[in-house]
């Protein structure tokens, strides 16, 4: 429900668990990184938490510059697939004349391979292709006024959802999106329920109904964890009874 995660308010340098002020680390004339690839983000790849998660999976700790840019010609649409995590993700759509504030992340070769993998680019049945969006079709203007010659972006192989007129619809956020989709589609309601919460909860219930669930073996620690252990830091108070 929190997809795409929290975006920064300003440009920054993602360094492990820290998002550092970019303008204090790089002069404005160094926003263009010749040694890195610019990637335009419209969904969770603009969330520092999601980027950190993806990099941690592969043991990559190198910093990632995240530059807030003024983008003309692209808007945020809705991917025509449900992710394995259960959310309906964002996807860039062609929108001549539309101006948006979006993030460009500058990735080295190792980082780019991680993001490519997370988007399914190397797989024949993956969800996204990485493409080059050239200027002037898409104008990306950095805070110092520099216009990039183009940028990479991830385009959904399934297409995007339309607004009823065959034009791509916008992504209003996960909860309002799921609520609207369920209101408009009887088939979706039959599959996933009548609310965004049911959309998420339905899968959990199916696991139980299909008898796919067993105990983890760690349930005995649920109550004892509250009291902590001597010598391991602060102990938590026991739960109220």
Residue, then its C-alpha position, 0 to 999 in steps of 0.5 A: x500500500x505504500x508503493x512506491x515508497x518515500x521519495x526525497x524532497x531534494x537531490x541527494x547522494x544515497x550512501x548506505x543507510x544515509x541520504x546525504x545533501x548532494x549540493x554539499x558534496x558535488x558542485x552544480x557543474x558536476x551533476x552530469x556524471x560521465x562515468x555513470x549512466x542516467x536512469x529516469x525513475x517514475x516509481x520505486x527506483x526513486x525511493x532510497x529505501x527501495x534502492x538500498x534494498x536492491x543493492x543490499x541483495x547483491x552486496x553493493x554499497x557504492x553511493x548513488x547520486x539521485x538528482x531531482x530533474x525537470x522532465x518534459x515529455x514523460x508522465x507516470x502511468x500504470x503498469x499493466x501487470x501485478x508485481x509479485x510483491x502484490x502492488x501495481x507499479x508505475x511505468x513511464x508513458x509518452x506525454x508530449x508537453x507534460x512537465x514533471x519533477x522526477x528523479x534521475x539516478x546515476x548508476x555505475x555498471x554494477x549498479x545498473x546490472x542490479x536494477x536491470x535484473x530487478x526489472x526483468x530486463x535480461x529475462x525473455x519473460x521479464x516485465x520491463x525493457x530498458x530503453x534510451x529516451x533521446x532529447x528533444x523527444x524527452x527533455x531532462x533538465x538538471x538543477x543547474x540548467x543542463x539539458x541531458x542528451x537523453x536518459x535511460x528508462x524502463x518501459x513495461x513490456x505488458x503495456x500500461x492501463x488506459x483511462x477509458x479513452x485509450x490514453x494512458x492513465x496516471x498513477x495516483x498512488x497504490x490505495x486509490x489506484x486499487x480502489x478505483x480498479x476494483x470499483x470499475x471491474x467486476x472480474x477484479x472484485x471476484x478475484x481480489x475483493x472489493x477494497x484495496x485492503x482485501x486485494x492484499x488480504x485475499x492472497x493471505x487467506x488463499x494460502x491458509x485455505x489451500x493449506x499451504x501454511x505451517x508453523x515457522x518453529x519460532x513461535x515460542x519466541x514471540x512472548x519471550x522476546x519482550x523481556x530481552x536478555x541480560x548483556x544484549x542491550x536494552x530489554x523491552x517491557x513485557x506485553x500487558x495482559 
